[in-house]
C-alpha cells in the first residue's frame, strides 16, 4: 500500500500535534492508504511496529473518493490482517460522501474511543478496515492511526 502524501492537510495537523513541547508522552501517527477491496482487512491493515503494547487514541479515515455504490466500513483491532473488527468504527457510511471520519465522532454502535493493541507479534497486534456492507469500488483515501506506547 502507498504512503499518504506528506503535504496533505491531515499530515500537517499530525506534524503540528507531534511538535508540541507540552506533551510528555510521544504520540505517534501511522499513515496507511485505503484500498477498494471487499475482503476482510482488505480496505486497510496495519500491524503494530512497536516492541511494546500501544494504546490507539484515534483513527482518522480521510476518504478522498467515496464508493460508487452503498458501502459501510468497520475498523478495529484484530488478531491478523485478514480479520474484520468493529471496535473502533462500526458501520461507517462511505458511499454517501467523502471526507474525514474518525472513531470519536463517527464511532457507530460498537466503536470505542481507545483500544489497546499488543506488541508486534502478540495475540492482537493489527488494526484492520473491512467492508461491512455493500461494495468498496471507487474508495480512495488514507487512514491515520494515532497511538502511544505503554
DRENTIZA-290500 format. One record per residue (C-alpha): residue number from 1; x, y, z. Coordinates in Angstrom, 3 decimals. Layout:
R, resi, xx, yy, zz
R, NUM, X, Y, Z
...
END
This chain:
R, resi, xx, yy, zz
R, 1, 0.000, 0.000, 0.000
R, 2, 1.213, 3.501, -0.834
R, 3, 2.095, 6.069, 1.806
R, 4, -0.181, 9.088, 2.145
R, 5, 1.032, 12.414, 0.791
R, 6, 3.270, 14.244, 3.246
R, 7, 1.723, 17.590, 2.314
R, 8, -1.900, 16.595, 2.941
R, 9, -3.946, 18.666, 5.435
R, 10, -4.197, 15.727, 7.840
R, 11, -0.429, 15.133, 7.733
R, 12, 0.152, 18.839, 8.514
R, 13, -2.162, 18.597, 11.541
R, 14, -0.324, 15.490, 12.719
R, 15, 3.031, 17.247, 12.451
R, 16, 1.716, 20.185, 14.485
R, 17, 0.418, 17.838, 17.185
R, 18, 3.663, 15.889, 17.386
R, 19, 5.814, 19.013, 17.727
R, 20, 4.198, 20.103, 20.992
R, 21, 6.733, 20.634, 23.804
R, 22, 3.988, 20.191, 26.410
R, 23, 3.211, 16.556, 25.564
R, 24, 5.344, 14.247, 27.770
R, 25, 4.043, 11.104, 26.019
R, 26, 5.306, 10.539, 22.492
R, 27, 2.184, 10.476, 20.354
R, 28, 2.874, 8.713, 17.080
R, 29, 0.894, 8.537, 13.865
R, 30, 0.980, 5.884, 11.162
R, 31, -0.472, 6.579, 7.722
R, 32, -1.864, 3.773, 5.571
R, 33, -3.558, 4.031, 2.165
R, 34, -7.167, 2.854, 1.862
R, 35, -7.790, 0.253, -0.844
R, 36, -11.019, -0.669, -2.620
R, 37, -11.077, -4.350, -1.620
R, 38, -14.065, -6.282, -0.276
R, 39, -12.128, -8.941, 1.670
R, 40, -11.733, -8.894, 5.453
R, 41, -8.952, -6.436, 6.239
R, 42, -8.865, -5.560, 2.538
R, 43, -9.561, -1.833, 2.865
R, 44, -6.679, -1.317, 5.304
R, 45, -4.422, -3.393, 7.525
R, 46, -1.708, -2.158, 9.837
R, 47, 0.442, -4.161, 12.253
R, 48, 1.812, -2.554, 15.417
R, 49, 5.505, -1.903, 14.598
R, 50, 6.457, -1.417, 18.260
R, 51, 8.062, -3.982, 20.565
R, 52, 5.607, -2.962, 23.293
R, 53, 1.855, -2.659, 23.609
R, 54, 0.259, 0.567, 22.407
R, 55, -2.943, 2.469, 23.056
R, 56, -4.714, 3.707, 19.948
R, 57, -6.207, 7.101, 20.733
R, 58, -7.697, 7.941, 17.358
R, 59, -8.204, 6.533, 13.888
R, 60, -8.953, 9.062, 11.145
R, 61, -10.195, 7.861, 7.761
R, 62, -9.544, 10.643, 5.255
R, 63, -11.833, 9.403, 2.469
R, 64, -10.923, 11.351, -0.677
R, 65, -13.197, 9.369, -3.015
R, 66, -16.425, 7.741, -1.850
R, 67, -17.516, 4.354, -3.098
R, 68, -19.520, 4.087, -6.301
R, 69, -22.403, 2.341, -4.527
R, 70, -23.709, 1.932, -0.989
R, 71, -20.984, 0.766, 1.394
R, 72, -20.206, 0.731, 5.102
R, 73, -16.858, 0.034, 6.754
R, 74, -15.788, -1.444, 10.075
R, 75, -12.447, -0.604, 11.705
R, 76, -10.986, -2.349, 14.737
R, 77, -8.192, -4.272, 16.393
R, 78, -7.705, -7.852, 15.220
R, 79, -5.576, -10.999, 15.589
R, 80, -4.371, -10.812, 11.991
R, 81, -4.574, -8.627, 8.914
R, 82, -7.379, -10.658, 7.334
R, 83, -9.964, -10.379, 10.115
R, 84, -12.809, -7.872, 10.318
R, 85, -13.353, -5.968, 13.575
R, 86, -15.629, -3.058, 14.524
R, 87, -14.393, -1.972, 17.955
R, 88, -13.019, 1.388, 16.724
R, 89, -15.504, 2.345, 13.976
R, 90, -18.720, 0.423, 13.349
R, 91, -20.720, 0.734, 10.118
R, 92, -19.243, 3.960, 8.693
R, 93, -21.130, 5.016, 5.540
R, 94, -18.509, 5.738, 2.856
R, 95, -20.975, 5.553, -0.037
R, 96, -22.755, 8.820, 0.740
R, 97, -19.875, 11.302, 0.860
R, 98, -16.116, 11.695, 1.007
R, 99, -14.476, 13.476, 3.924
R, 100, -12.623, 12.905, 7.182
R, 101, -14.181, 10.474, 9.669
R, 102, -12.897, 9.170, 13.000
R, 103, -13.564, 6.829, 15.896
R, 104, -14.623, 9.682, 18.167
R, 105, -17.343, 11.491, 16.203
R, 106, -18.218, 8.613, 13.848
R, 107, -17.678, 5.505, 16.005
R, 108, -21.098, 3.896, 15.498
R, 109, -22.673, 1.393, 17.903
R, 110, -19.660, -0.817, 18.723
R, 111, -16.836, 1.681, 18.153
R, 112, -14.729, 2.940, 21.022
R, 113, -12.520, 5.986, 21.515
R, 114, -9.486, 3.952, 22.603
R, 115, -8.204, 0.413, 22.128
R, 116, -5.110, -1.387, 23.365
R, 117, -3.019, -3.271, 20.827
R, 118, -0.497, -5.960, 21.748
R, 119, 3.184, -5.624, 20.880
R, 120, 4.226, -6.699, 17.383
R, 121, 3.842, -10.466, 17.192
R, 122, 1.333, -10.514, 20.065
R, 123, -2.133, -12.043, 20.023
R, 124, -3.957, -8.886, 18.872
R, 125, -1.485, -6.661, 17.013
R, 126, -3.385, -5.464, 13.915
R, 127, -5.813, -2.686, 13.054
R, 128, -7.994, -3.545, 10.063
R, 129, -10.630, -1.787, 7.991
R, 130, -13.113, -4.002, 6.191
R, 131, -16.256, -3.785, 4.116
R, 132, -19.249, -4.353, 6.409
R, 133, -21.962, -3.962, 3.753
R, 134, -22.125, -3.118, 0.052
R, 135, -19.061, -2.826, -2.183
R, 136, -15.870, -0.758, -1.862
R, 137, -15.331, 0.004, -5.575
R, 138, -14.166, 3.605, -6.065
R, 139, -12.981, 4.064, -2.464
R, 140, -9.744, 6.023, -2.022
R, 141, -8.018, 7.863, 0.785
R, 142, -5.788, 7.283, 3.780
R, 143, -6.095, 6.073, 7.348
R, 144, -4.162, 7.798, 10.142
R, 145, -3.658, 5.775, 13.320
R, 146, -2.658, 7.820, 16.374
R, 147, -1.090, 5.915, 19.264
R, 148, 1.352, 5.922, 22.149
R, 149, 3.450, 3.133, 23.655
R, 150, 2.626, 1.702, 27.082
END
